[in-house]
Amino acid sequence: MANYKQQLFTDEHYNTHEKRNVLGRGGQGVAYRTKDTDIALKLAIIKDSGKPITDKVEIRRFQTKIQNIRLLPIPENINITKPMAMLKESAGYVMYLLNEMQSFNNIWFDIKDTEDIPNWLKGVEEKAAKQLAHYSNTGGLRRRLVGLAKCASIISELHSMGLVFGDISPENVFISKKKKDNEVWLIDPDNIKFCKAGVKGGVYTPKYGAPELVQSKSGGSFKTDCHSFCVLAFWLLTLNHPFIGDYVTNSNTDWAVDTDEEKDLDEKAYAGILPWIDDANDDYNYTDNGLPRSLVLTDKLQELFQFTFGVGRTAPWKRPTIFHWPKALMEAYDKTIECLECKMSFYHEDGLNVCPFCGAKIDDLLIVKTYLYDEKNNKKKNLEWTLIRELKSKDIKITLPNRIFSPFSNKEFDVPILSLNRVRSSSNIKLKRMENDLALYYSSDSNSTNLERLNVLNRLSITSLTKGITLIVKGHIPMFIEIKRIK
């Protein structure tokens, strides 16, 4: 039988695992490191005490639950940690450890009091300065956007199978520790299940639960997953919870006059009883705390948040589905540029050449635009995608992904297709085709004549990107891609 101080656990295959320090803690369980560097233990806990479950009936109930989850049609190649083996006499299981990764909570919500304040933030109020410094040091706007897009992509794949994740929170989403890597995984699959109508009650992390779930009006569903994801996304991007506005932070003492229930005002906000901070029809809970929304949210993202937290607060069926989010987040990501001085990222606008955070000039950009292509009349039409990247004057190293060359895919939007690199000791730029089966053609002619097929082994060297080059994708949906350097 399991006990609170037990250190050794045996799994169903009779392997022994030694419990070590805590990796993460949620409302239903605690994850521990083990003696093996690539294996972790997940132990279910009693909600009120936080101690491991020891009752034999409850242990068996938990084991049955996990066995049922293992039978669900969860894709093998999806980035969700799955139970490797059940523990024999404990409510828990063995899982692979995500080495070199941290939870969203540890990377983006864990702001240290010791955060150094850089020179570009001197004179800013200390708390705000530390928040901005942390925002920058953890990858800024750009890394948050791509991390959230990949999180939404994983959830969308589950939803496409008819499955609900059930407990989306920063503790359950992991991203690479290294800022240059953006691999994302979901952990804690204990609550994955088929979406069923008519069920009430469900699991959620406080502050992230959908109103209908917190208020016990329904159970976990696609819509509750979407709400939890959107709370996570809004909070990460703006540094403010979508329901904690000035009315909540400034009026706690007045709430008792308006209600006969002795509930904390924050609790009512988290339950979705109050309007959200940017409600288009009710501004009494508005706040300008956090980062200015215009700096971190595109018009499309603001629209999706408005539908989710506005009408979607009381009418869940009006919320955008999770399938809307990967594309909207990656469209935003591809329109960001990063300041080479303060490392903060922000949205590029025509004519904008100054960082809004530190005032440094941004004067060397690569702009890629994708259009639908009318092959018959040899002309472009309908702008489909825009990618903008800052360049260092002596360094060009850009990889263009498949969302530039094909209609957006929620699952494979980040597959690399083409790299652009400066040739050493030369001003020439080398185009290198990467592994892919697209019928891709190159032209140095803006009228897309004299096309040359660009195969995997081709390496085209061009003298300059300032005049621009053209790429044509032929196939079911022809694409016309313009690449140009603007200095």
Beta strands, then each sheet from edge to edge (+ up, - down):
strand 1: 8-10
strand 2: 16-25
strand 3: 29-34
strand 4: 39-44
strand 5: 85-86
strand 6: 92-96
strand 7: 101-103
strand 8: 163-164
strand 9: 173-176
strand 10: 184-186
strand 11: 193-194
strand 12: 336-338
strand 13: 345-347
strand 14: 365-374
strand 15: 379-390
strand 16: 397-401
strand 17: 416-422
strand 18: 429-433
strand 19: 439-443
strand 20: 452-453
strand 21: 459-462
strand 22: 469-474
strand 23: 479-486
sheet 1: 1+ 2- 3+ 4- 6+ 5-
sheet 2: 7+ 9- 10+
sheet 3: 8+ 11-
sheet 4: 12+ 13-
sheet 5: 15+ 14- 23+ 22- 19+ 20-
sheet 6: 16+ 17- 18+ 21-
end
